[in-house]
Amino acid sequence: MAEELKIPSSGGGLMRYSEEYDSKIRIKPEVIIGITIAIIAFELLLRVFGGAV
């Protein structure tokens, strides 16, 4: 007799976590990139002009 073929479910291991969740805080990706660049620039300025003790 042939062995029974066991195929995983069609979900492929993907799980859904509350797709209807709506955050109260919304920040655009452009803002996050701008803040990151500003922090990097600020640190570079501190390294160049800051007096090392």
C-alpha positions as semicolon CSV with decimal commas, in nm:
position;residue;x (nm);y (nm);z (nm)
1;M;0,000;0,000;0,000
2;A;0,115;0,351;-0,072
3;E;0,191;0,578;0,220
4;E;-0,044;0,866;0,283
5;L;0,101;1,200;0,169
6;K;0,083;1,468;0,439
7;I;0,084;1,824;0,305
8;P;0,097;2,126;0,538
9;S;-0,196;2,363;0,543
10;S;-0,213;2,631;0,275
11;G;-0,127;2,906;0,527
12;G;0,242;2,837;0,479
13;G;0,321;2,920;0,840
14;L;0,190;3,275;0,810
15;M;-0,009;3,406;1,101
16;R;-0,238;3,703;1,118
17;Y;-0,214;3,929;1,419
18;S;-0,511;4,161;1,451
19;E;-0,498;4,334;1,115
20;E;-0,760;4,579;1,238
21;Y;-0,531;4,727;1,505
22;D;-0,522;5,106;1,476
23;S;-0,243;5,288;1,656
24;K;-0,315;5,620;1,828
25;I;0,026;5,753;1,726
26;R;0,100;5,777;1,356
27;I;0,442;5,888;1,232
28;K;0,531;5,904;0,867
29;P;0,846;5,718;0,758
30;E;0,992;6,046;0,628
31;V;0,980;6,191;0,979
32;I;1,165;5,891;1,124
33;I;1,436;5,920;0,857
34;G;1,468;6,295;0,921
35;I;1,503;6,246;1,297
36;T;1,765;5,977;1,242
37;I;1,969;6,200;1,009
38;A;1,941;6,490;1,254
39;I;2,072;6,275;1,541
40;I;2,364;6,153;1,329
41;A;2,449;6,508;1,223
42;F;2,426;6,629;1,584
43;E;2,662;6,357;1,701
44;L;2,909;6,436;1,422
45;L;2,902;6,805;1,523
46;L;2,967;6,711;1,884
47;R;3,263;6,495;1,783
48;V;3,413;6,769;1,563
49;F;3,347;7,076;1,777
50;G;3,308;6,920;2,121
51;G;3,603;6,951;2,351
52;A;3,732;6,611;2,454
53;V;3,813;6,612;2,822
